[in-house]
Amino acid sequence: MSTLLQIAILDIVFSLDSVITAVGISQHLAVMIIAIMIAVVIMMISSSAIGAFIDTHPTIKILALSFLILVGVTLTAEGLDFHIPKGYIYFSMAFSFGVEMLNQKIRKRTSTPVHLRKPLT
């Protein structure tokens, strides 16, 4: 139960800016409240499956963190009046995702770990 509560709180905290924006744009507050409630329920239902997937594929967690860092740096740069074309951001994310999918496929096919050569002395 505590996991579900944590997920609900995190969902509310991370979507707070979207909620404020949507409420500011929308003229139907009841629709927004229902949408938020549905989003929290879907997050609670899917949390165990997503948690299991991340436990079996820990590099996905690193990929998601790198995407968050990329978005954060981009937003900070745009806040400082630096323009970064969105195509560069989307391409880098798609490329990283593609590389990770190839890594996942290779890891699934091979059961032996990769051994690095000894360093040259």
ChimeraX attribute file (.defattr): number of C-alpha atoms within 10 A of each C-alpha:
attribute: neighborCount
match mode: 1-to-1
recipient: residues
	/A:1	6
	/A:2	7
	/A:3	11
	/A:4	16
	/A:5	11
	/A:6	12
	/A:7	16
	/A:8	17
	/A:9	13
	/A:10	13
	/A:11	16
	/A:12	17
	/A:13	12
	/A:14	10
	/A:15	14
	/A:16	12
	/A:17	11
	/A:18	12
	/A:19	17
	/A:20	11
	/A:21	11
	/A:22	14
	/A:23	16
	/A:24	10
	/A:25	10
	/A:26	12
	/A:27	10
	/A:28	10
	/A:29	13
	/A:30	11
	/A:31	12
	/A:32	15
	/A:33	13
	/A:34	11
	/A:35	13
	/A:36	16
	/A:37	14
	/A:38	12
	/A:39	16
	/A:40	19
	/A:41	14
	/A:42	11
	/A:43	16
	/A:44	18
	/A:45	12
	/A:46	11
	/A:47	15
	/A:48	13
	/A:49	11
	/A:50	11
	/A:51	11
	/A:52	10
	/A:53	13
	/A:54	14
	/A:55	12
	/A:56	9
	/A:57	12
	/A:58	10
	/A:59	14
	/A:60	17
	/A:61	13
	/A:62	12
	/A:63	15
	/A:64	13
	/A:65	12
	/A:66	14
	/A:67	17
	/A:68	12
	/A:69	12
	/A:70	15
	/A:71	14
	/A:72	12
	/A:73	12
	/A:74	18
	/A:75	15
	/A:76	12
	/A:77	13
	/A:78	12
	/A:79	10
	/A:80	9
	/A:81	9
	/A:82	11
	/A:83	11
	/A:84	12
	/A:85	9
	/A:86	10
	/A:87	9
	/A:88	10
	/A:89	15
	/A:90	11
	/A:91	11
	/A:92	14
	/A:93	18
	/A:94	12
	/A:95	12
	/A:96	15
	/A:97	16
	/A:98	12
	/A:99	12
	/A:100	15
	/A:101	13
	/A:102	12
	/A:103	13
	/A:104	14
	/A:105	11
	/A:106	11
	/A:107	13
	/A:108	9
	/A:109	9
	/A:110	9
	/A:111	8
	/A:112	7
	/A:113	7
	/A:114	8
	/A:115	6
	/A:116	6
	/A:117	6
	/A:118	6
	/A:119	5
	/A:120	4
	/A:121	3
